[in-house]
Amino acid sequence: MTKADIVNEISRSTGLEKAAVLTTVESFMKIIKDTMAEGENVYLRGFGSFIIKTRKEKTARNISKGTTLIIPEHKIPAFKPSKVFLEEVK
């Protein structure tokens, strides 16, 4: 399902105009992205959590050149579904 499919489905089920729904969906995604960029997690009860995970520093190998390099510690966004969400998917 794409963002356009989500907008169409919300528009169909609520009767709102597609342009208004698209603006709302894009605003929702921007708020989540901006909040996580500031280092905060986003919790949506009954749906899941958008969290920031920290990957530790590690040593990687380039097999073709026979060299090693160090990948520094970094943060990545992740999604953890709620128990309700998991039960519905199963």
C-alpha atoms as one frame of an Amber mdcrd trajectory, in Angstrom:
protein
   0.000   0.000   0.000   1.382   3.409  -0.961   0.765   6.856   0.509  -1.662
   7.536  -2.359  -3.586   4.362  -1.496  -3.792   5.442   2.149  -5.046   8.901
   1.146  -7.657   7.358  -1.165  -8.866   4.942   1.518  -9.141   7.640   4.209
 -10.904   9.968   1.767 -13.353   7.239   0.786 -14.122   6.173   4.359 -14.419
   9.679   5.870 -15.861  11.635   2.946 -13.122  14.272   3.186 -11.447  15.709
   0.113  -8.278  13.963  -1.041  -6.281  17.211  -0.899  -7.165  17.733   2.774
  -6.359  14.120   3.622  -3.038  14.300   1.751  -2.071  17.448   3.686  -2.969
  15.740   6.969  -1.026  12.567   6.171   2.039  14.520   5.060   1.869  16.695
   8.182   1.629  13.572  10.347   4.728  12.067   8.727   6.643  15.368   8.981
   5.860  15.695  12.693   7.073  12.150  13.362  10.249  12.740  11.308  11.004
  16.097  12.963  10.361  14.742  16.453  12.695  11.795  15.893  15.337  14.093
  14.373  15.283  16.002  17.674  16.059  12.735  19.488  12.596  11.999  20.869
  10.537   8.832  20.446   6.910   8.875  19.249   4.373   6.629  21.006   0.978
   5.869  19.452  -1.089   3.839  21.922  -2.669   0.798  20.291  -0.498   1.129
  17.181   3.187   1.188  18.080   6.259   3.265  18.793   8.665   5.039  16.485
  11.927   4.785  18.414  15.556   5.729  17.926  18.022   2.862  18.280  21.736
   3.317  18.788  24.044   1.020  16.860  27.376   0.450  18.586  30.709   1.051
  16.914  31.924  -1.978  14.994  34.740  -3.155  12.789  33.869  -4.051   9.209
  35.978  -5.792   6.599  36.329  -5.089   2.904  37.017  -8.598   1.624  38.025
  -7.542  -1.901  40.719  -5.119  -0.666  41.590  -7.026   2.503  41.202  -3.926
   4.674  39.235  -3.179   7.815  37.390  -0.040   8.725  35.587   1.169  11.782
  31.929   2.075  11.505  31.229   4.648  14.230  28.307   4.476  16.641  25.180
   5.841  14.967  21.439   6.150  15.472  18.730   4.627  13.301  14.936   4.993
  13.345  12.896   1.889  14.117   9.244   0.917  14.567   8.050  -1.342  17.361
   4.424  -2.467  16.940   2.119  -2.636  19.948   0.740  -5.918  21.275  -2.695
  -5.083  19.842  -1.121  -4.443  16.423   0.809  -7.729  16.558  -2.278  -9.727
  17.513  -4.278  -8.303  14.580  -1.511  -9.085  12.094  -1.123 -12.657  13.310
